[in-house]
Amino acid sequence: MLQRFRYRIDTLMGRGAPALFLVLAALCCVLALLNGLMLLLFAPEDIRPRGARSSLWAGLLRVMSPALLLRDRGPAPFLGLTVVMAFSGVVLMSTIVPVISTGLHNQLARLRAGRSLVLESGHTVILGWSPQIHVVVAELVEANRGRRHACIAVLAEKDRTEMEVEIRERIATLAGTRVVCRTGSPADPQDVSLVNPQQARSVIVLPSEEKRPDLGVIKSLLAVARTRQGPDTGPYVVAGIEDHQNLAAARLAGGSRCRVISTQGFIARLMVHSSLQSGLSNVYTELLDFADHEIYMSHQPALTGLRFDDTLRAFRASAVIGLMRPDGHILMNPPGDTRIGPDDRIVLISESAATISLVPDVPELPAVSYAPVPDVAERGRSVLVLGCNQHLADIVEQFDAHLPAGSRVHVVTGEPAPIGNGSEGGLELTVQQADTTRRRVLESLLVEKYDHVMVLSPDGQDPQGADAGTLTTLLNLRDLAQDSPAPYTLVTEMADDRNRVLAQAARPDDLIVSANLLSLRLSQISENPHLDRIFDELFAPSGCQIMLRPATHYVPPWRPVTFGTVVEAVRRQGHLAIGHRLAHRVGEPPHHGIALNPDKETPLVYSPDDCIVILTSSSVIPPDHAP
């Protein structure tokens, strides 16, 4: 019997502080009842309570305050009972206080551990933790400006307090956006449900810092899918996959409401485009972040029935680049006589949604009486790639797709490369193994004979150590260029954005933090899933591309013009003008002379070294299930 009683007590204690508190509260009521009966039956007439209610109240007070015993008097049996009751009250109350204290302590510890449910709706969920989370949060904060009750919920296998402190230290201001952190596994559906993904506006899955991050991303996509109430319900999910071979599995795991970006192809195309055209990385960065100009889809019923070319002049502070049909088809740089339908949306570049406004009357721009410089056949180019990482094979493939016949690529790496000497399509490829941080190696390469130089950040190293080697190579290249001025373009990849300032001191033509650009793209797509297909098109080897061409191809140098006139002149050659690069401002960060979407009425004077940023070729992007 005693053993069973002990077992029940042990079971009760195992239920935690709430169950123990209820038991003690019941004992308190019993003890108050006994005290009341004692007073009612044995107390002297002058101190006896009048009625059952008064006796119960007096009994409860004696349990809570045994000091009332000092006012008792009467026969010895009664005083003995009061002493026993007072002692019982002391024991009971001294037990209740630590139970309450322990319960509160456990609850506070649970709150600090970040295991409570996030009761938000219309928020953005971030699953996982990586060095790039600060870029994603900062971009989402910028996107949420002007949005009331904006919230970002982060779930990661990291202490909640550490996450909140790190975000506050790395991000200057949250601008009214609340950031809620929870501790849990992004691959566990039960933990994922803590951040309430079903009522979120979007979900972003960040790759982990593990050796094979794609596996963690796929598990997180499966966990989010388990929280859905149906296959076509819930928010859009955005994720990045490093290995292209895992792309199909990730899309299957995420379902129809998932956008998966192939990092492997995206970064390679970005590096090659920026290498061949200095300044292009700044254009892409400005389109990908929320701080400057972005791509919007705007419904403008007043333009119904007009030709596409008429819309180019209809916006003073926005650059039109295409149309979005009601069925989801997106026409990038369509033919000029394409008619605008009543339900079509204009795809344009603008500083914000508030700056998208029509001019009162569509102006007729003056004709440009200028014979443009004819295009000449491109000669073969030579490219030097210093370093090696997982994107090298894709980079060589992209060079083969973009370089003219007769071009060559020379790869110099301090570790075995995944490619060998030979030819890649029409490209001559040579590979040399040497330490690129050594000045003697760089001198032997005769860098000044190359048209383009690319410095890659190595894989498998600490980001700080990798960037230290990259900075050493970059400084040596710049020092060699001082002795023999080199006409080549220099593109450098960094692993950590915090080293950007150090790298800019060495003055590369273009500086790319590949992980940052992927984070920017994930943030943009989380706000507008349609942009995924547009960015795919802009980075594809064929179809529409962003290019920088000399301003003298379109307007005469040293003559006052407006950007509206430039738009008209560029359109006559079948392209779209979306900005310019001024040579005298190339050394000024952060945009280095790039200005997207200038005011069409602002007077300008272009020099022979200035460039126009154009969107060339045309394409049709088929519809999908984006909202």
C-alpha positions as CSV (number, residue, x, y, z in Angstrom):
1,M,0.0,0.0,0.0
2,L,2.8,2.4,1.0
3,Q,4.7,1.5,-2.2
4,R,1.6,2.3,-4.3
5,F,1.2,5.6,-2.5
6,R,4.8,6.5,-3.2
7,Y,4.3,5.6,-6.9
8,R,1.3,8.0,-7.1
9,I,3.2,10.8,-5.5
10,D,6.1,10.2,-7.9
11,T,3.7,10.3,-10.9
12,L,2.2,13.5,-9.6
13,M,5.6,15.2,-9.2
14,G,6.5,14.2,-12.7
15,R,3.6,16.2,-14.1
16,G,5.3,19.4,-13.2
17,A,4.6,22.5,-11.2
18,P,1.0,23.1,-12.4
19,A,-0.2,19.7,-11.2
20,L,1.6,20.1,-7.9
21,F,0.2,23.6,-7.4
22,L,-3.4,22.2,-7.9
23,V,-2.8,19.6,-5.3
24,L,-1.4,22.1,-2.8
25,A,-4.4,24.4,-3.5
26,A,-6.7,21.5,-2.7
27,L,-4.9,20.8,0.5
28,C,-5.1,24.5,1.4
29,C,-8.9,24.4,1.0
30,V,-9.1,21.3,3.1
31,L,-7.0,22.9,5.8
32,A,-9.1,26.0,5.7
33,L,-12.2,23.9,6.1
34,L,-10.7,22.1,9.1
35,N,-9.7,25.4,10.7
36,G,-13.2,26.7,10.2
37,L,-14.7,23.6,11.8
38,M,-12.3,23.9,14.7
39,L,-13.3,27.5,15.3
40,L,-17.0,26.8,14.9
41,L,-16.9,23.8,17.4
42,F,-14.2,24.5,19.9
43,A,-13.5,28.3,20.0
44,P,-14.7,30.4,23.0
45,E,-17.9,32.3,22.5
46,D,-16.3,35.7,22.2
47,I,-13.9,34.7,19.3
48,R,-16.2,32.1,17.6
49,P,-17.2,33.1,14.0
50,R,-20.9,33.7,13.4
51,G,-22.1,31.3,10.6
52,A,-20.4,28.8,8.3
53,R,-19.2,31.5,5.8
54,S,-17.4,33.5,8.5
55,S,-15.8,30.4,9.9
56,L,-14.5,29.3,6.5
57,W,-13.1,32.8,5.9
58,A,-11.4,32.8,9.3
59,G,-10.0,29.3,8.6
60,L,-8.5,30.4,5.3
61,L,-6.9,33.5,7.0
62,R,-5.3,31.2,9.6
63,V,-3.8,29.0,6.9
64,M,-2.4,32.0,5.1
65,S,-1.3,33.9,8.3
66,P,-0.5,31.7,11.3
67,A,0.3,34.8,13.3
68,L,-3.4,35.0,14.1
69,L,-2.6,32.3,16.7
70,L,-1.3,35.0,19.0
71,R,-4.8,36.4,19.6
72,D,-6.3,33.0,20.6
73,R,-7.2,32.1,24.1
74,G,-9.3,29.4,25.7
75,P,-8.9,25.8,27.1
76,A,-5.7,23.8,26.5
77,P,-7.3,21.4,23.9
78,F,-8.4,24.3,21.7
79,L,-5.0,26.0,21.9
80,G,-3.3,22.7,21.1
81,L,-5.5,22.3,17.9
82,T,-4.7,25.9,16.9
83,V,-1.0,25.2,17.2
84,V,-1.3,22.1,15.0
85,M,-3.3,24.0,12.4
86,A,-0.9,26.9,12.4
87,F,2.1,24.6,11.9
88,S,0.2,22.8,9.1
89,G,-0.4,26.2,7.5
90,V,3.3,27.2,7.8
91,V,4.3,23.9,6.1
92,L,1.7,24.3,3.3
93,M,2.5,27.9,2.5
94,S,6.2,27.3,2.6
95,T,5.7,24.6,0.0
96,I,3.4,26.6,-2.3
97,V,5.8,29.6,-2.6
98,P,8.7,27.6,-4.1
99,V,6.3,25.7,-6.4
100,I,5.0,29.0,-7.8
101,S,8.5,30.3,-8.1
102,T,9.7,27.2,-9.9
103,G,6.7,27.3,-12.3
104,L,7.4,30.9,-13.2
105,H,11.1,30.2,-13.6
106,N,10.3,27.3,-16.0
107,Q,7.8,29.4,-17.9
108,L,10.4,32.2,-18.4
109,A,13.0,29.6,-19.4
110,R,10.6,28.2,-22.0
111,L,9.9,31.7,-23.3
112,R,13.7,32.4,-23.5
113,A,14.1,29.1,-25.3
114,G,11.8,30.3,-28.0
115,R,9.3,27.4,-28.0
116,S,6.0,29.4,-27.9
117,L,3.7,29.6,-30.9
118,V,4.0,32.7,-33.2
119,L,0.4,34.1,-33.5
120,E,1.0,36.3,-36.6
121,S,-0.5,36.4,-40.0
122,G,0.8,37.9,-43.2
123,H,4.3,37.6,-41.9
124,T,7.5,36.3,-43.6
125,V,9.0,33.1,-42.2
126,I,12.7,32.4,-42.5
127,L,13.8,28.8,-41.9
128,G,17.5,28.2,-41.1
129,W,20.4,30.3,-40.1
130,S,23.5,31.3,-42.1
131,P,25.7,34.4,-42.4
132,Q,23.4,35.7,-45.1
133,I,20.3,35.9,-42.8
134,H,21.3,39.5,-42.1
135,V,21.1,40.4,-45.8
136,V,17.7,38.7,-46.1
137,V,16.3,40.4,-42.9
138,A,17.6,43.8,-43.9
139,E,16.0,43.5,-47.4
140,L,12.7,42.4,-45.9
141,V,12.8,45.3,-43.5
142,E,13.3,47.6,-46.5
143,A,10.4,46.0,-48.3
144,N,8.1,46.4,-45.3
145,R,8.6,50.1,-45.0
146,G,5.1,51.6,-45.0
147,R,3.5,48.2,-44.2
148,R,1.7,48.2,-40.8
149,H,2.3,45.4,-38.3
150,A,5.1,43.9,-40.4
151,C,6.7,40.8,-38.9
152,I,9.5,38.4,-39.7
153,A,9.6,35.0,-37.9
154,V,12.9,33.1,-37.8
155,L,13.2,29.4,-36.9
156,A,16.7,28.0,-36.5
157,E,18.7,25.5,-34.3
158,K,20.2,28.4,-32.4
159,D,19.5,30.0,-29.0
160,R,16.7,32.6,-29.3
161,T,18.5,35.3,-27.4
162,E,21.7,34.9,-29.4
163,M,19.7,35.2,-32.7
164,E,17.9,38.4,-31.5
165,V,21.1,40.0,-30.3
166,E,23.0,39.2,-33.5
167,I,20.2,40.6,-35.7
168,R,20.1,43.8,-33.6
169,E,23.9,44.2,-33.8
170,R,24.2,43.6,-37.6
171,I,21.1,45.5,-38.8
172,A,21.1,49.3,-38.2
173,T,17.3,49.7,-37.9
174,L,14.3,47.5,-38.2
175,A,12.1,50.4,-39.2
176,G,9.0,49.2,-37.4
177,T,9.3,45.5,-38.5
178,R,9.2,43.1,-35.6
179,V,11.6,40.2,-35.8
180,V,10.5,37.1,-33.8
181,C,13.0,34.3,-33.2
182,R,12.2,30.7,-32.3
183,T,14.5,27.8,-31.5
184,G,13.8,24.5,-33.4
185,S,14.7,22.3,-36.3
186,P,13.7,23.7,-39.7
187,A,13.4,20.0,-40.8
188,D,10.9,19.1,-38.1
189,P,7.2,19.8,-39.1
190,Q,6.3,20.2,-35.4
191,D,9.0,22.8,-34.9
192,V,8.1,24.5,-38.2
193,S,4.5,24.9,-37.0
194,L,5.8,27.1,-34.2
195,V,6.3,30.0,-36.7
196,N,2.8,29.5,-38.1
197,P,3.8,29.1,-41.8
198,Q,0.2,28.4,-42.9
199,Q,-0.8,32.0,-42.3
200,A,2.5,33.6,-43.5
201,R,2.8,35.7,-46.6
202,S,5.9,33.7,-47.7
203,V,8.5,31.3,-46.5
204,I,12.3,31.6,-47.2
205,V,14.5,28.5,-46.7
206,L,18.2,29.4,-46.2
207,P,20.9,26.8,-46.9
208,S,22.8,25.7,-43.8
209,E,26.6,25.8,-43.3
210,E,26.9,22.1,-43.5
211,K,29.0,20.2,-46.0
212,R,25.9,19.2,-48.1
213,P,23.4,22.1,-47.5
214,D,21.0,20.9,-50.2
215,L,19.9,18.0,-48.1
216,G,18.9,20.3,-45.3
217,V,17.0,22.5,-47.7
218,I,15.1,19.6,-49.1
219,K,14.2,18.4,-45.6
220,S,12.9,21.8,-44.7
221,L,10.8,22.0,-47.9
222,L,9.2,18.6,-46.9
223,A,8.6,19.9,-43.4
224,V,6.8,23.0,-44.7
225,A,4.8,20.8,-47.1
226,R,3.6,18.7,-44.1
227,T,2.2,21.9,-42.5
228,R,0.0,22.7,-45.5
229,Q,-3.7,22.1,-45.3
230,G,-3.8,21.3,-49.0
231,P,-1.4,21.0,-51.9
232,D,-2.4,24.4,-53.4
233,T,-2.8,26.3,-50.1
234,G,-0.5,28.3,-47.9
235,P,2.3,30.7,-48.7
236,Y,4.8,30.6,-51.5
237,V,8.1,29.0,-50.4
238,V,11.5,30.2,-51.8
239,A,14.7,28.3,-51.5
240,G,18.2,28.0,-53.1
241,I,19.9,24.8,-54.2
242,E,23.6,24.7,-54.8
243,D,23.9,21.5,-56.9
244,H,21.8,21.6,-60.0
245,Q,21.3,17.8,-59.8
246,N,19.2,18.3,-56.6
247,L,16.9,20.8,-58.3
248,A,14.2,18.4,-59.4
249,A,14.1,16.7,-55.9
250,A,13.8,20.1,-54.2
251,R,10.9,21.2,-56.5
252,L,9.1,17.9,-55.9
253,A,9.6,18.3,-52.1
254,G,8.3,21.9,-52.2
255,G,5.2,21.3,-54.3
256,S,3.5,23.6,-56.8
257,R,3.8,26.7,-54.5
258,C,7.5,26.6,-54.3
259,R,10.3,28.5,-56.1
260,V,13.7,26.9,-56.1
261,I,16.7,28.8,-57.4
262,S,19.7,26.9,-58.8
263,T,22.7,28.7,-57.2
264,Q,25.0,26.8,-59.5
265,G,23.8,28.4,-62.7
266,F,22.8,31.8,-61.2
267,I,26.2,32.7,-59.8
268,A,28.0,31.4,-62.9
269,R,25.9,33.5,-65.3
270,L,26.3,36.5,-63.0
271,M,30.1,36.2,-62.8
272,V,30.4,35.8,-66.6
273,H,28.0,38.6,-67.5
274,S,29.8,41.0,-65.1
275,S,33.2,39.9,-66.4
276,L,32.4,40.6,-70.0
277,Q,30.7,44.0,-69.2
278,S,32.2,46.1,-66.5
279,G,29.5,47.7,-64.3
280,L,26.9,45.1,-65.0
281,S,27.0,43.6,-61.5
282,N,25.9,47.0,-60.1
283,V,22.9,46.9,-62.4
284,Y,21.9,43.5,-61.2
285,T,22.4,44.5,-57.5
286,E,20.2,47.5,-57.9
287,L,17.5,45.4,-59.4
288,L,17.8,42.7,-56.8
289,D,17.7,44.8,-53.6
290,F,14.8,46.8,-52.2
291,A,16.8,50.0,-51.4
292,D,16.9,51.4,-55.0
293,H,14.9,50.5,-58.1
294,E,12.9,47.3,-58.5
295,I,10.8,45.5,-61.0
296,Y,7.0,46.0,-60.7
297,M,3.9,44.8,-62.5
298,S,1.3,47.6,-62.7
299,H,-2.2,47.7,-64.0
300,Q,-2.8,50.8,-66.0
301,P,-6.3,50.9,-67.6
302,A,-5.7,54.3,-69.2
303,L,-3.1,52.6,-71.6
304,T,-5.6,50.1,-73.0
305,G,-5.5,50.0,-76.8
306,L,-2.1,51.8,-77.1
307,R,0.9,50.3,-78.7
308,F,3.7,49.0,-76.5
309,D,6.1,51.7,-77.9
310,D,3.6,54.4,-76.6
311,T,4.0,53.1,-73.0
312,L,7.7,53.9,-73.1
313,R,6.9,57.6,-73.0
314,A,3.9,57.3,-70.7
315,F,5.9,57.1,-67.5
316,R,8.3,59.9,-66.6
317,A,9.9,58.1,-63.5
318,S,9.6,54.5,-64.6
319,A,11.3,52.4,-67.4
320,V,8.9,50.0,-69.2
321,I,10.5,46.6,-70.0
322,G,7.5,44.3,-70.9
323,L,3.9,43.2,-70.5
324,M,2.2,40.6,-68.4
325,R,-0.9,39.1,-70.0
326,P,-4.0,38.1,-67.9
327,D,-3.1,34.4,-68.4
328,G,0.3,34.9,-66.9
329,H,2.4,35.2,-70.1
330,I,5.2,37.8,-69.7
331,L,6.4,39.5,-72.9
332,M,9.9,41.0,-72.4
333,N,10.7,43.7,-74.9
334,P,7.8,42.8,-77.2
335,P,7.3,44.2,-80.7
336,G,6.5,47.9,-80.7
337,D,3.1,47.5,-82.3
338,T,1.8,45.1,-79.5
339,R,-1.5,46.4,-78.2
340,I,-2.2,46.8,-74.5
341,G,-5.2,44.8,-73.4
342,P,-7.7,46.0,-70.6
343,D,-6.4,43.4,-68.1
344,D,-2.7,43.6,-69.1
345,R,-0.1,44.7,-66.6
346,I,2.9,46.8,-67.5
347,V,6.3,45.4,-66.3
348,L,8.5,48.2,-65.4
349,I,11.4,49.4,-63.3
350,S,10.7,52.0,-60.7
351,E,12.0,53.4,-57.5
352,S,8.9,52.4,-55.6
353,A,5.2,51.6,-56.2
354,A,4.4,55.3,-55.3
355,T,6.6,56.6,-58.2
356,I,4.6,54.6,-60.9
357,S,2.4,57.3,-62.4
358,L,1.3,58.3,-65.9
359,V,2.2,61.6,-67.4
360,P,-0.9,63.7,-68.3
361,D,-0.3,63.4,-72.0
362,V,2.0,61.0,-73.8
363,P,4.6,63.3,-75.4
364,E,6.0,63.0,-78.9
365,L,9.8,63.0,-78.5
366,P,12.0,64.8,-81.0
367,A,13.6,62.8,-83.7
368,V,17.3,62.0,-83.3
369,S,19.1,63.0,-86.5
370,Y,22.2,60.9,-85.7
371,A,23.8,58.0,-87.6
372,P,24.6,55.4,-84.9
373,V,28.0,53.7,-84.9
374,P,27.6,50.4,-86.7
375,D,28.2,47.1,-84.9
376,V,31.4,45.3,-86.0
377,A,32.1,41.7,-85.9
378,E,33.6,40.8,-82.5
379,R,37.1,39.4,-82.3
380,G,38.1,36.5,-80.1
381,R,38.7,37.4,-76.5
382,S,41.1,36.0,-73.9
383,V,40.0,35.4,-70.3
384,L,42.1,34.6,-67.2
385,V,40.4,32.9,-64.3
386,L,42.4,32.8,-61.1
387,G,41.2,30.4,-58.4
388,C,38.7,27.5,-58.4
389,N,35.4,26.7,-56.8
390,Q,32.2,24.7,-57.4
391,H,31.1,27.2,-60.1
392,L,34.2,26.9,-62.3
393,A,32.7,24.3,-64.7
394,D,29.6,26.4,-65.2
395,I,31.6,29.5,-65.6
396,V,33.6,28.0,-68.5
397,E,30.3,26.8,-70.0
398,Q,28.9,30.3,-69.8
399,F,32.0,31.8,-71.4
400,D,31.6,29.3,-74.3
401,A,28.0,30.5,-74.7
402,H,28.8,34.2,-74.7
403,L,32.3,34.6,-76.2
404,P,32.8,34.9,-80.0
405,A,34.7,32.2,-81.9
406,G,38.4,32.1,-81.5
407,S,38.3,33.0,-77.7
408,R,40.4,31.3,-75.1
409,V,40.1,30.8,-71.3
410,H,43.1,30.2,-69.2
411,V,42.5,28.8,-65.6
412,V,45.1,29.1,-62.9
413,T,44.3,27.4,-59.6
414,G,46.2,26.2,-56.6
415,E,44.2,23.0,-56.3
416,P,43.1,20.3,-58.8
417,A,40.4,21.7,-61.1
418,P,37.3,19.8,-62.2
419,I,38.1,20.6,-65.8
420,G,41.1,19.9,-68.0
421,N,42.9,21.2,-71.1
422,G,41.1,21.0,-74.3
423,S,38.2,22.8,-76.0
424,E,34.7,23.6,-74.7
425,G,32.6,24.0,-77.8
426,G,34.3,26.7,-79.8
427,L,36.4,27.8,-76.8
428,E,40.1,27.0,-76.3
429,L,40.6,26.0,-72.6
430,T,43.9,25.6,-70.7
431,V,44.4,24.8,-67.0
432,Q,47.5,25.5,-65.0
433,Q,48.1,24.6,-61.3
434,A,49.9,27.3,-59.4
435,D,49.4,29.5,-56.3
436,T,47.6,32.6,-57.4
437,T,48.6,34.6,-54.3
438,R,52.2,34.5,-55.3
439,R,53.3,37.6,-57.1
440,R,55.9,35.7,-59.2
441,V,53.1,33.5,-60.6
442,L,51.1,36.5,-61.6
443,E,54.1,38.2,-63.2
444,S,54.7,35.0,-65.3
445,L,51.1,35.0,-66.6
446,L,51.5,38.4,-68.3
447,V,48.1,39.5,-67.1
448,E,48.1,42.7,-69.2
449,K,47.6,40.5,-72.4
450,Y,44.2,39.4,-71.3
451,D,40.9,41.1,-72.0
452,H,39.1,39.9,-68.8
453,V,40.4,38.7,-65.5
454,M,38.2,36.9,-62.9
455,V,39.3,36.1,-59.3
456,L,37.2,33.3,-57.7
457,S,36.7,32.7,-54.0
458,P,37.8,29.2,-53.1
459,D,35.5,26.6,-51.6
460,G,36.0,24.6,-48.4
461,Q,37.7,27.4,-46.4
462,D,36.8,29.7,-43.7
463,P,35.3,32.8,-45.4
464,Q,37.8,35.1,-43.7
465,G,40.7,32.9,-44.8
466,A,39.4,32.6,-48.4
467,D,38.9,36.4,-48.6
468,A,42.4,37.0,-47.3
469,G,43.9,35.0,-50.3
470,T,41.5,36.8,-52.7
471,L,42.6,40.2,-51.4
472,T,46.3,39.3,-51.7
473,T,45.7,38.3,-55.4
474,L,43.7,41.4,-56.0
475,L,46.3,43.7,-54.5
476,N,49.1,42.1,-56.5
477,L,47.1,42.5,-59.7
478,R,46.5,46.2,-59.1
479,D,50.2,46.8,-58.3
480,L,51.2,45.1,-61.5
481,A,48.7,47.2,-63.4
482,Q,50.4,50.4,-62.1
483,D,53.7,49.4,-63.7
484,S,51.9,48.5,-67.0
485,P,48.5,50.0,-67.4
486,A,46.2,47.1,-68.3
487,P,43.0,47.4,-70.4
488,Y,41.5,44.3,-68.9
489,T,38.3,44.2,-66.8
490,L,38.8,42.7,-63.3
491,V,35.9,40.9,-61.5
492,T,36.4,39.7,-58.0
493,E,34.3,37.3,-55.9
494,M,34.3,37.6,-52.1
495,A,33.0,35.1,-49.6
496,D,32.1,37.6,-46.8
497,D,30.3,40.9,-47.3
498,R,32.2,42.4,-44.4
499,N,35.4,42.3,-46.5
500,R,33.8,44.4,-49.3
501,V,35.3,47.7,-48.0
502,L,38.8,46.1,-47.9
503,A,38.3,44.8,-51.5
504,Q,37.1,48.2,-52.8
505,A,40.4,49.7,-51.6
506,A,42.1,47.6,-54.3
507,R,39.6,49.1,-56.9
508,P,38.3,46.1,-58.8
509,D,36.0,46.9,-61.7
510,D,33.3,44.7,-60.3
511,L,33.0,43.2,-56.8
512,I,30.6,40.3,-56.3
513,V,29.5,38.7,-53.0
514,S,27.7,35.7,-54.6
515,A,25.9,34.6,-51.4
516,N,24.6,38.1,-50.9
517,L,23.1,38.3,-54.4
518,L,21.4,34.9,-53.9
519,S,19.9,36.3,-50.7
520,L,18.7,39.4,-52.5
521,R,17.0,37.3,-55.1
522,L,15.4,35.1,-52.5
523,S,14.0,38.2,-50.8
524,Q,12.7,39.7,-54.0
525,I,10.9,36.4,-55.0
526,S,9.4,36.0,-51.6
527,E,7.6,39.3,-52.2
528,N,6.7,38.7,-55.8
529,P,6.9,35.1,-57.2
530,H,6.5,36.4,-60.8
531,L,10.0,37.9,-60.6
532,D,11.6,34.4,-60.5
533,R,10.9,33.8,-64.2
534,I,12.0,37.3,-65.1
535,F,15.3,36.9,-63.4
536,D,15.8,33.5,-65.0
537,E,15.2,35.2,-68.3
538,L,17.7,38.0,-67.6
539,F,20.4,35.6,-66.6
540,A,19.8,33.0,-69.3
541,P,22.4,32.6,-72.2
542,S,19.7,33.4,-74.7
543,G,16.6,35.6,-74.7
544,C,16.5,39.0,-73.1
545,Q,19.7,40.3,-71.7
546,I,20.9,43.5,-70.0
547,M,23.9,45.0,-71.7
548,L,26.0,48.2,-71.5
549,R,26.7,49.9,-74.9
550,P,28.5,53.1,-75.7
551,A,26.1,56.1,-75.6
552,T,27.6,57.2,-79.0
553,H,25.7,54.2,-80.5
554,Y,22.5,56.1,-80.0
555,V,23.1,59.9,-79.4
556,P,25.9,62.3,-80.4
557,P,28.5,63.1,-77.8
558,W,28.7,66.4,-76.0
559,R,25.3,67.5,-77.1
560,P,22.4,68.2,-74.6
561,V,19.7,65.5,-74.7
562,T,17.1,64.2,-72.3
563,F,16.9,60.5,-71.3
564,G,13.5,60.5,-73.0
565,T,15.3,61.1,-76.2
566,V,17.7,58.3,-75.4
567,V,14.8,56.0,-74.9
568,E,13.4,56.9,-78.3
569,A,16.8,56.5,-80.0
570,V,17.5,53.1,-78.4
571,R,14.0,51.9,-79.2
572,R,14.6,52.6,-82.9
573,Q,17.3,49.9,-82.8
574,G,14.9,47.4,-81.2
575,H,16.2,47.7,-77.6
576,L,14.9,49.3,-74.4
577,A,16.9,51.9,-72.5
578,I,16.7,51.4,-68.7
579,G,19.6,53.5,-67.4
580,H,23.1,54.8,-68.1
581,R,26.7,54.6,-66.7
582,L,28.6,57.9,-66.5
583,A,32.3,57.4,-66.8
584,H,33.3,60.3,-64.5
585,R,31.4,58.7,-61.6
586,V,32.8,55.1,-62.0
587,G,34.9,55.5,-58.9
588,E,32.0,56.7,-56.7
589,P,30.4,54.0,-54.5
590,P,28.0,52.5,-54.1
591,H,26.7,52.5,-57.7
592,H,29.9,53.4,-59.5
593,G,28.3,55.5,-62.1
594,I,25.3,53.3,-62.7
595,A,21.9,55.1,-62.7
596,L,18.8,53.1,-63.5
597,N,15.6,54.8,-64.7
598,P,16.7,58.4,-64.8
599,D,14.0,61.1,-65.1
600,K,13.1,61.3,-68.8
601,E,13.0,65.2,-68.7
602,T,16.4,65.7,-67.1
603,P,18.9,67.3,-69.5
604,L,22.1,65.2,-70.0
605,V,25.3,65.5,-71.9
606,Y,27.1,62.2,-72.7
607,S,30.8,61.8,-73.3
608,P,32.3,59.1,-75.6
609,D,33.1,57.0,-72.5
610,D,29.6,56.9,-71.2
611,C,27.3,53.9,-71.7
612,I,23.6,53.2,-71.9
613,V,22.1,50.3,-70.0
614,I,19.8,48.5,-72.5
615,L,17.5,45.5,-72.5
616,T,18.0,43.7,-75.8
617,S,16.2,40.9,-77.7
618,S,12.7,39.8,-77.0
619,S,11.1,36.7,-75.5
620,V,7.9,35.3,-74.2
621,I,7.9,33.7,-70.7
622,P,5.1,31.1,-70.4
623,P,2.6,31.4,-67.4
624,D,2.8,29.4,-64.3
625,H,0.8,29.2,-61.1
626,A,2.1,32.4,-59.5
627,P,-0.6,34.5,-57.9
